[in-house]
Amino acid sequence: MLEGKNVNLRVAEKDDIDFLVESINDLNFEGEYVPIEQYSKSELMKGFDNPSNLQILCETKTFIIQKKDGTRIGIIWHIANQPSGILDIGYNIAPSERGRGYGTEAVQLMVDYLFLSRNIFRIQGATNVRNKASQRVLEKAGFRIEGTSRKSSFVRGVWTDSNLYSILRDEWKEPKILTRTT
Ligand SMILES: CC(C)(COP(=O)(O)OP(=O)(O)OC[C@H]1O[C@@H](n2cnc3c(N)ncnc32)[C@H](O)[C@@H]1OP(=O)(O)O)[C@@H](O)C(=O)NCCC(=O)NCCS
């Protein structure tokens, strides 16, 4: 468990499958700026049983974002790009829980965890150029914009531009919030 001030991150388990299916297939949860993808429960279960079956649960490692009382409010994941080992992150907060700092704290926790646990130099995240909330989250977590990838994401039938953000180990320096692994 990665413990923050207001949210904790824990690795997704089979018990989370209903939350994951419901969330990932909910267009409001996914938001209007990310590609639409639908998954069946059995597809996600296969991902747990054999991680090579499904990207969303293998090279992608998925964490549940939960409040201190255990309520699940979101998902955050990291994806290892091979062979570089560069890590991408992605995240969602349930619509009813947005605007309370949970997304920012979850990203800060993930950045702390990745820099503390891996000998990597950078972490990156891409957002639709129109996704101001996501860009703000990355900026507040210490990421800097690198540039715009043109027509790099197919969102709701339209090729859209994405901004690439990154944070380097030198810029991170030390954990911003209390991070504990158990
Ligand atoms: C992006 C997302 C994770 C943010 O989560 P959150 O918990 O609401 O984020 P926070 O509360 O920590 O911070 C949100 C920041 O964005 C700002 N923001 C929100 N909507 C905004 C908008 N339309 N324009 C500008 N800023 C906006 C908020 O004001 C806040 O910044 P502030 O603290 O400086 O005021 C959430 O909106 C979400 O899940 N969206 C759908 C999925 C998604 O887009 N994921 C990211 C894909 S790259």
The ligand as an ORCA input file, in Angstrom:
! r2SCAN-3c Opt
* xyz 0 1
  C      -7.795     14.515    -14.918
  C      -8.373     14.038    -13.600
  C      -7.704     12.726    -13.188
  C      -8.098     15.103    -12.524
  O      -8.453     14.575    -11.259
  P      -8.876     15.536    -10.044
  O      -8.923     14.731     -8.818
  O     -10.095     16.296    -10.396
  O      -7.616     16.512    -10.025
  P      -7.234     17.589     -8.886
  O      -8.429     17.921     -8.069
  O      -6.037     17.063     -8.161
  O      -6.745     18.846     -9.749
  C      -7.485     19.265    -10.833
  C      -6.899     20.599    -11.298
  O      -7.368     20.827    -12.624
  C      -8.040     22.064    -12.629
  N      -9.075     21.971    -13.653
  C     -10.135     21.149    -13.660
  N     -10.859     21.379    -14.771
  C     -10.212     22.356    -15.455
  C     -10.443     23.033    -16.683
  N     -11.493     22.724    -17.436
  N      -9.556     23.993    -17.094
  C      -8.499     24.295    -16.329
  N      -8.216     23.672    -15.154
  C      -9.065     22.737    -14.740
  C      -8.547     22.250    -11.229
  O      -8.878     23.598    -10.961
  C      -7.364     21.754    -10.431
  O      -6.317     22.689    -10.402
  P      -6.087     23.695     -9.129
  O      -5.854     22.821     -7.941
  O      -4.895     24.497     -9.505
  O      -7.330     24.504     -8.976
  C      -9.913     13.842    -13.703
  O     -10.481     15.031    -14.198
  C     -10.309     12.679    -14.588
  O     -10.340     11.532    -14.157
  N     -10.658     12.972    -15.874
  C     -11.082     11.939    -16.797
  C      -9.972     10.978    -17.141
  C      -8.747     11.696    -17.685
  O      -8.843     12.641    -18.446
  N      -7.598     11.170    -17.266
  C      -6.317     11.693    -17.693
  C      -5.979     11.174    -19.047
  S      -4.400     11.784    -19.567
*
